[in-house]
Amino acid sequence: MRRWLVALAGTVTVLLSGCAPPGGSDGDLTDDWAALPPPALFVPATDACLPRITAIVQASTYDTVDCSRNHLAEAVHVGAFTGPAADGARPEPGSPALRTARAECDQRAREVLGGDWHSARLTLNIALPSAPAWSSGARWFRCDLSETDSIDNTRPVNRTGSLRGAMIGDSPLIHRCFDPKLIGDNLNYMAPVLCSEPHRAEFVGVYVERDMTWAEFTRAHQQAHQRCMALIAAFAEVPNNSDLPYRAGSIFYPPSQREWEEGDRGVRCFLWSDDRKLTRSMRGVGPEGLPAI
């Protein structure tokens, strides 16, 4: 092939040397070629389902599947680092840039789901470009939602179907009533049950702990308990006073340390009935429905 090209080039040179340029030609074979466009940086798709979960996304291994097929995550948003966050090294956990990105992911996840993902068997993760891609100018971040096995096991599980609107109506993903399993005085795991079945715990809501570091939070369990007790009082419509501890206790689930340092401060709160089994939801039952004992 290379010899043929050389021979052809020589032939063209001989022919042109003895001929005038054809009409409409300036005789220059190179000046009319359009400039090649600059190479486009890879950006992952949004509203796409993913067969695997990765914290770092590489174009060479990037793959999506139809959401009607088994998948482990759904990319609900792709945002961009801007301003000072786009300068320097790729953001690390604990950096203001990553906390800002996670707040954007959190807001977009709520819009897609129709509710707060903390209130359901869901987890939210952020994926970033690889280090070489960042060095080449990639400044995106991707927000991935996944269904999880349980409140205790937050490992993503395979699912079919998009999560869009998944928290609207009577969704099976939403946390409701549980029968906690104890080992001695320690909570082992929370077994989900129907609220009409005997149970001792019920999800009441989420509060956001904005001002503490992770180390400070681990030393402030009493403060977390009091914040959850306030949610319990509002949920059951009972007074938040000195009688409240005789009506119910609390169980709370904070984010993981990694999630906390990324900016997720949503603490899940549960009503805990130590001395009696419940057979209905405690939502709005009032003092008679949740008496002080």
C-alpha positions in Angstrom: 0.0 0.0 0.0 2.7 2.4 0.9 4.6 1.8 -2.4 1.4 2.4 -4.4 0.9 5.7 -2.6 4.4 6.9 -3.4 4.0 5.9 -7.0 0.7 7.6 -7.3 2.1 10.7 -5.8 5.0 10.7 -8.3 2.5 10.3 -11.1 0.4 13.2 -9.9 3.5 15.4 -9.8 4.5 14.5 -13.4 1.0 15.2 -14.7 0.7 18.5 -12.9 4.1 19.7 -14.0 2.9 19.7 -17.6 -0.7 20.8 -17.2 -2.5 24.0 -16.3 -4.8 23.9 -13.3 -8.4 22.9 -14.2 -11.0 25.6 -14.0 -12.0 26.6 -10.5 -8.8 25.2 -9.0 -5.9 27.2 -7.6 -3.5 24.3 -8.0 -3.0 23.9 -4.2 -4.1 20.4 -3.0 -3.8 21.2 0.7 -5.4 24.6 1.5 -9.1 23.6 1.1 -9.2 20.9 3.8 -11.4 21.8 6.8 -9.5 21.9 10.1 -10.1 18.9 12.3 -12.3 19.7 15.4 -10.6 19.5 18.8 -11.0 16.1 20.5 -14.1 16.0 22.7 -13.8 15.1 26.4 -15.8 12.1 27.5 -18.8 12.9 29.7 -21.1 10.1 31.0 -24.8 10.1 30.2 -27.5 11.1 32.7 -30.8 9.2 33.0 -28.9 6.0 32.2 -28.8 2.7 34.1 -25.5 1.1 35.0 -24.5 -2.6 35.2 -21.8 -1.8 37.8 -20.9 0.8 40.4 -17.6 2.7 40.2 -16.3 5.7 42.1 -14.0 6.5 39.2 -15.5 6.4 35.6 -13.2 5.7 32.7 -14.3 6.1 29.1 -12.6 2.8 28.1 -14.8 0.7 30.5 -17.9 2.9 30.5 -21.1 0.9 29.8 -24.9 1.4 30.3 -27.9 -0.9 30.0 -31.6 -0.4 29.4 -33.3 0.3 32.7 -35.7 -2.5 32.1 -32.8 -4.9 32.5 -30.9 -5.8 35.7 -28.7 -2.9 36.9 -27.0 -1.8 40.1 -27.3 2.0 39.7 -29.0 4.8 37.8 -27.2 8.0 36.9 -29.8 10.7 37.7 -27.6 13.8 37.1 -24.3 14.8 35.7 -23.0 18.2 37.1 -19.8 20.2 36.6 -17.2 21.6 39.0 -16.8 25.3 38.3 -14.8 28.2 39.7 -12.1 27.4 42.3 -13.4 23.8 42.5 -12.3 23.2 38.9 -8.8 24.3 39.6 -6.0 22.2 40.9 -6.3 18.5 41.8 -9.4 16.4 41.6 -11.6 16.9 44.7 -11.2 14.6 47.7 -13.7 13.6 50.5 -14.0 16.4 52.9 -13.3 19.1 50.3 -15.8 22.0 49.9 -16.0 21.1 46.2 -17.2 17.6 46.9 -19.7 18.7 49.5 -21.1 21.2 47.0 -21.4 18.4 44.4 -23.1 16.1 46.8 -25.6 18.8 47.7 -26.4 19.2 44.0 -26.8 15.4 43.7 -29.0 15.2 46.8 -31.4 17.9 45.3 -31.5 16.2 41.9 -32.1 12.8 43.5 -35.1 14.1 45.5 -36.6 15.7 42.3 -36.2 12.4 40.4 -37.6 10.2 43.2 -40.3 12.5 44.4 -39.0 12.4 48.0 -36.0 12.2 50.3 -33.9 9.2 49.4 -32.8 8.9 53.1 -36.4 7.7 53.8 -36.1 4.6 51.7 -33.9 1.7 50.8 -31.7 3.8 48.6 -28.1 5.1 48.6 -26.6 8.0 46.7 -23.0 7.9 45.4 -20.8 10.3 43.5 -18.6 9.2 40.6 -15.7 11.3 39.3 -13.4 11.3 36.2 -10.1 9.4 36.3 -7.0 11.3 37.2 -5.8 11.3 33.6 -9.2 12.6 32.4 -9.1 15.3 35.1 -5.6 16.3 33.9 -7.0 16.5 30.4 -9.8 18.9 31.5 -12.7 16.7 32.6 -14.6 18.5 35.3 -17.9 16.6 35.6 -19.3 14.6 38.5 -22.1 12.0 38.2 -24.8 11.3 40.8 -25.8 7.6 41.0 -28.8 6.2 42.9 -29.0 2.6 43.9 -31.6 0.4 45.7 -30.1 -1.3 48.8 -30.9 -4.6 50.6 -32.0 -3.1 53.9 -31.4 -0.3 56.4 -28.6 -2.4 57.9 -27.1 -3.6 54.6 -26.6 -0.6 52.3 -24.9 -2.6 49.6 -26.6 -1.9 46.3 -28.7 -4.8 44.8 -29.8 -5.5 41.3 -33.1 -4.1 40.2 -35.2 -3.6 37.1 -37.0 -0.4 36.2 -36.1 3.3 36.6 -36.2 4.9 40.0 -37.9 8.0 38.6 -41.0 8.7 40.8 -40.1 5.7 43.0 -41.0 7.5 46.2 -44.4 8.7 45.1 -47.3 6.8 46.6 -47.1 3.5 48.5 -43.6 2.5 47.5 -42.1 -0.7 48.9 -38.8 1.1 49.1 -39.9 3.5 51.9 -39.0 2.7 55.5 -41.9 2.0 57.7 -42.2 -0.4 60.6 -39.5 -2.8 61.9 -39.1 -5.5 64.6 -35.5 -4.9 65.9 -33.5 -7.9 66.7 -31.2 -7.5 69.7 -28.1 -9.3 71.0 -28.2 -8.5 74.7 -28.7 -4.7 74.8 -27.2 -4.2 71.4 -29.2 -3.8 68.2 -28.2 -6.5 65.7 -30.5 -5.6 62.8 -33.9 -4.2 61.9 -36.3 -6.7 60.4 -38.9 -4.8 58.2 -42.5 -5.9 58.9 -46.0 -4.6 58.1 -47.2 -2.0 60.6 -50.2 -4.2 61.3 -47.8 -6.9 62.5 -46.3 -6.8 66.0 -43.3 -4.5 66.0 -41.2 -2.3 68.2 -39.8 0.4 65.8 -41.1 2.8 63.2 -39.3 5.2 60.9 -40.3 8.8 61.7 -38.0 11.0 59.6 -34.6 12.5 59.0 -32.8 15.4 60.6 -29.7 17.1 59.1 -26.7 17.6 61.4 -24.9 20.5 59.6 -22.2 21.8 62.0 -20.4 18.7 63.4 -17.3 16.9 62.2 -17.6 13.1 62.1 -15.4 12.8 65.2 -17.7 15.3 67.1 -20.8 13.4 66.0 -19.5 10.1 67.3 -19.2 11.7 70.7 -22.7 13.4 70.6 -25.1 10.5 70.7 -27.2 12.1 73.3 -27.7 15.1 71.1 -28.7 12.9 68.2 -31.2 11.1 70.5 -32.8 14.4 71.5 -33.1 15.5 67.8 -34.8 12.2 67.0 -37.1 12.4 70.0 -38.3 15.8 68.7 -39.1 14.1 65.4 -40.9 11.2 67.3 -43.1 13.8 69.1 -44.0 15.5 65.9 -44.7 12.2 64.1 -46.9 10.8 66.9 -48.4 14.2 67.7 -47.5 14.0 71.4 -45.9 16.7 73.6 -42.2 17.0 73.5 -41.9 17.2 77.3 -40.6 15.3 80.3 -43.2 12.5 79.6 -41.9 11.8 76.2 -39.1 9.3 77.3 -41.9 7.3 79.0 -43.8 7.1 75.7 -41.0 6.0 73.4 -37.2 5.8 72.9 -35.2 6.4 69.7 -33.0 4.5 67.3 -30.9 6.5 64.8 -28.8 5.6 61.8 -26.2 8.2 60.6 -24.5 8.2 57.3 -21.2 6.4 57.0 -18.0 8.3 57.7 -17.2 8.5 54.0 -20.7 9.9 53.3 -20.5 12.3 56.2 -17.1 13.7 55.0 -18.6 14.1 51.5 -21.3 16.2 52.9 -24.2 13.8 53.6 -25.5 14.7 57.1 -28.9 13.1 57.0 -29.6 11.1 60.2 -32.5 8.6 60.0 -34.6 8.4 63.1 -36.9 5.6 64.4 -39.4 5.4 67.2 -38.5 2.6 69.6 -41.0 0.9 71.9 -39.0 -1.0 74.5 -41.8 -2.2 76.8 -44.7 -3.1 74.5 -45.3 -4.4 71.0 -47.1 -2.1 68.6 -49.6 -3.3 66.0 -50.3 -0.1 64.0 -48.4 2.9 62.8 -47.8 5.6 65.5 -48.3 8.4 63.0 -50.7 11.0 64.5 -51.9 8.7 67.3 -51.7 11.4 70.0 -51.1 10.9 73.7 -53.8 8.2 74.0 -52.3 6.1 71.2 -48.8 6.4 72.6 -49.3 6.7 76.4 -46.6 7.4 79.0 -45.9 4.2 80.9 
